[in-house]
Amino acid sequence: MKRLFSALRLVHRDERGITGLETAIILIAFVVVATVFAFVVLTTGIFSSERGKETVFAGLEKARGTMEVRGGVVVSATGSPLAVDVIQFAVAPTAGGESISLNPSASENRTVIAYRDDTVTDNNVTYTDTVIVGDTDTLLEPGELHVISVDTGDISPAPTLAANDRFTLEVQTPVGAVVDLTRQLPAELAAVMQLH
């Protein structure tokens, strides 16, 4: 037992340790690794925040270029039996929105209207723009109200909208969301009807 205690004392007295140079090398390695890690984390964070900022600005631009329908869709019917010949709806820019071109004869940056029902699809419908509130140009600006009219005879091929028929008009602005107007005609047609 005495030998065991003396062996333990010898091990305990051995004061060999890490030298100052080894300690410095380990500390420098920790600092370098921490610096590289911090650089990677900061670079990734800055890149991510820039991409997030681009996404937010793209979303704002899209929202600013959007219009909204004010009121219902008004359809006029003529003939015997009655069939829809004109579809009208009022539009205004969204709150804080940008100006939107409603010139149907423009070749660039124009609003396109598409028509769809069970039998007819036309992706470029001719329409007319009437200014109700605002200046006389075809630019829908904040504070203005325009009425868009679609003559069903200008749709190719011309649809025969009768009672209980369902149709969709898609208003596609140059920048912004698509305004989807899907309506169903009532069971009995009148000369003028407002569809909600």
C-alpha positions as CSV (number, residue, x, y, z in Angstrom):
1,M,0.0,0.0,0.0
2,K,2.9,2.2,0.8
3,R,4.2,1.8,-2.7
4,L,0.8,2.8,-4.2
5,F,0.8,6.1,-2.2
6,S,4.3,6.9,-3.2
7,A,3.5,6.3,-6.9
8,L,0.5,8.6,-6.6
9,R,2.6,11.3,-5.0
10,L,5.1,11.1,-7.9
11,V,2.3,11.4,-10.5
12,H,0.8,14.3,-8.5
13,R,4.2,16.1,-8.3
14,D,4.8,15.9,-12.0
15,E,4.3,19.5,-13.0
16,R,5.0,19.2,-16.7
17,G,2.3,21.2,-18.5
18,I,1.4,23.1,-21.6
19,T,4.0,25.7,-22.5
20,G,3.0,29.3,-23.4
21,L,3.7,28.7,-27.1
22,E,1.3,25.8,-27.3
23,T,-1.3,27.9,-25.5
24,A,-0.8,30.8,-28.0
25,I,-1.2,28.4,-31.0
26,I,-4.4,27.0,-29.6
27,L,-5.8,30.5,-28.9
28,I,-4.8,31.7,-32.4
29,A,-6.5,28.7,-33.9
30,F,-9.7,29.5,-32.0
31,V,-9.6,33.1,-33.1
32,V,-9.1,32.2,-36.8
33,V,-11.9,29.6,-36.7
34,A,-14.2,32.1,-35.0
35,T,-13.3,34.8,-37.5
36,V,-14.0,32.6,-40.5
37,F,-17.3,31.4,-39.0
38,A,-18.4,35.0,-38.2
39,F,-17.5,36.1,-41.8
40,V,-19.5,33.2,-43.3
41,V,-22.5,33.9,-41.0
42,L,-22.4,37.7,-41.7
43,T,-22.1,37.2,-45.5
44,T,-24.9,34.7,-45.6
45,G,-27.1,37.1,-43.5
46,I,-26.4,40.0,-45.7
47,F,-27.1,38.0,-48.9
48,S,-30.3,36.7,-47.4
49,S,-31.5,40.1,-46.4
50,E,-30.7,41.5,-49.9
51,R,-32.7,38.8,-51.5
52,G,-35.5,39.4,-49.0
53,K,-35.5,43.1,-49.9
54,E,-35.7,42.4,-53.6
55,T,-38.6,40.1,-53.0
56,V,-40.4,42.7,-50.9
57,F,-39.9,45.4,-53.6
58,A,-41.0,43.1,-56.4
59,G,-44.2,42.4,-54.4
60,L,-44.8,46.1,-53.8
61,E,-44.4,46.8,-57.5
62,K,-46.8,44.1,-58.3
63,A,-49.4,45.3,-55.8
64,R,-49.0,48.9,-56.9
65,G,-49.8,47.9,-60.5
66,T,-53.0,46.3,-59.6
67,M,-56.5,47.6,-60.2
68,E,-59.7,46.7,-58.4
69,V,-63.3,46.4,-59.7
70,R,-65.6,49.0,-58.2
71,G,-69.2,47.8,-58.1
72,G,-70.7,44.9,-60.0
73,V,-70.5,43.7,-63.5
74,V,-73.3,45.2,-65.7
75,V,-74.5,43.2,-68.7
76,S,-76.9,44.3,-71.4
77,A,-79.0,41.9,-73.4
78,T,-80.9,42.4,-76.6
79,G,-82.7,40.2,-79.2
80,S,-85.4,37.6,-79.0
81,P,-84.7,35.5,-77.0
82,L,-82.5,37.8,-75.0
83,A,-78.7,37.3,-75.3
84,V,-75.9,39.3,-73.7
85,D,-74.2,41.7,-76.1
86,V,-72.3,44.1,-73.8
87,I,-70.4,43.5,-70.5
88,Q,-69.3,46.5,-68.5
89,F,-67.4,47.0,-65.2
90,A,-65.8,50.0,-63.4
91,V,-62.2,49.9,-62.4
92,A,-59.9,52.0,-60.2
93,P,-56.3,51.6,-59.0
94,T,-55.7,50.0,-55.7
95,A,-54.8,52.2,-52.7
96,G,-51.3,53.6,-53.2
97,G,-51.3,52.1,-56.7
98,E,-49.5,53.2,-59.8
99,S,-50.9,54.4,-63.1
100,I,-52.2,51.6,-65.4
101,S,-52.5,51.9,-69.2
102,L,-56.0,51.1,-70.5
103,N,-55.3,51.9,-74.1
104,P,-56.6,48.9,-76.1
105,S,-54.6,49.9,-79.2
106,A,-51.2,50.2,-77.5
107,S,-48.6,47.7,-78.6
108,E,-46.6,47.7,-75.4
109,N,-47.5,48.1,-71.7
110,R,-51.2,47.6,-72.2
111,T,-53.9,45.9,-70.3
112,V,-55.2,42.7,-71.9
113,I,-58.6,41.2,-71.3
114,A,-59.2,37.5,-71.8
115,Y,-62.7,35.9,-72.1
116,R,-63.6,32.3,-71.2
117,D,-66.7,30.3,-71.0
118,D,-67.7,26.7,-71.6
119,T,-67.2,26.9,-75.4
120,V,-65.2,30.1,-76.2
121,T,-61.7,31.2,-75.3
122,D,-60.3,34.5,-76.5
123,N,-57.1,35.7,-74.9
124,N,-57.1,39.2,-76.5
125,V,-60.6,40.8,-76.4
126,T,-61.2,44.2,-77.9
127,Y,-62.6,46.6,-75.3
128,T,-63.4,50.3,-74.9
129,D,-62.4,52.5,-72.0
130,T,-64.7,55.3,-70.8
131,V,-63.5,57.8,-68.2
132,I,-66.0,58.5,-65.5
133,V,-63.8,60.4,-63.0
134,G,-60.4,61.9,-64.0
135,D,-58.7,63.4,-67.0
136,T,-59.5,62.3,-70.6
137,D,-56.5,60.1,-71.3
138,T,-56.5,56.3,-71.2
139,L,-54.2,56.1,-68.2
140,L,-55.9,54.9,-65.0
141,E,-54.3,57.0,-62.3
142,P,-54.9,57.3,-58.6
143,G,-58.3,58.9,-57.8
144,E,-59.7,58.0,-61.3
145,L,-62.6,55.7,-62.2
146,H,-62.9,54.2,-65.7
147,V,-65.6,51.9,-67.1
148,I,-64.4,49.1,-69.4
149,S,-66.9,47.8,-72.0
150,V,-66.6,44.5,-73.8
151,D,-68.9,43.9,-76.8
152,T,-69.5,40.2,-77.1
153,G,-69.6,40.5,-80.9
154,D,-65.9,41.5,-80.8
155,I,-65.0,38.2,-79.0
156,S,-63.7,35.5,-81.4
157,P,-65.7,33.3,-81.9
158,A,-68.7,35.3,-80.6
159,P,-70.3,33.6,-77.6
160,T,-74.1,33.3,-77.2
161,L,-74.5,34.0,-73.5
162,A,-78.0,33.0,-72.4
163,A,-79.7,32.3,-69.1
164,N,-77.7,30.5,-66.4
165,D,-74.5,30.7,-68.5
166,R,-71.2,31.3,-66.7
167,F,-68.4,33.4,-68.1
168,T,-65.0,34.8,-67.0
169,L,-63.1,38.0,-67.9
170,E,-59.5,38.2,-66.9
171,V,-58.0,41.7,-66.8
172,Q,-54.2,41.3,-67.1
173,T,-52.4,44.6,-66.3
174,P,-48.8,45.1,-67.5
175,V,-47.5,44.9,-63.9
176,G,-49.7,43.5,-61.2
177,A,-52.1,40.8,-60.3
178,V,-54.7,39.4,-62.7
179,V,-58.3,40.6,-61.9
180,D,-60.6,37.6,-62.3
181,L,-64.3,38.4,-63.0
182,T,-66.3,35.2,-63.0
183,R,-70.0,35.7,-63.1
184,Q,-73.1,33.6,-63.8
185,L,-76.2,34.9,-65.5
186,P,-79.6,34.6,-63.8
187,A,-82.3,32.1,-64.8
188,E,-84.2,34.9,-66.6
189,L,-82.4,37.6,-68.5
190,A,-83.4,41.3,-68.5
191,A,-82.3,44.1,-70.8
192,V,-79.8,45.4,-68.1
193,M,-78.6,43.3,-65.2
194,Q,-76.0,43.8,-62.5
195,L,-74.1,40.7,-61.5
196,H,-72.3,40.6,-58.2
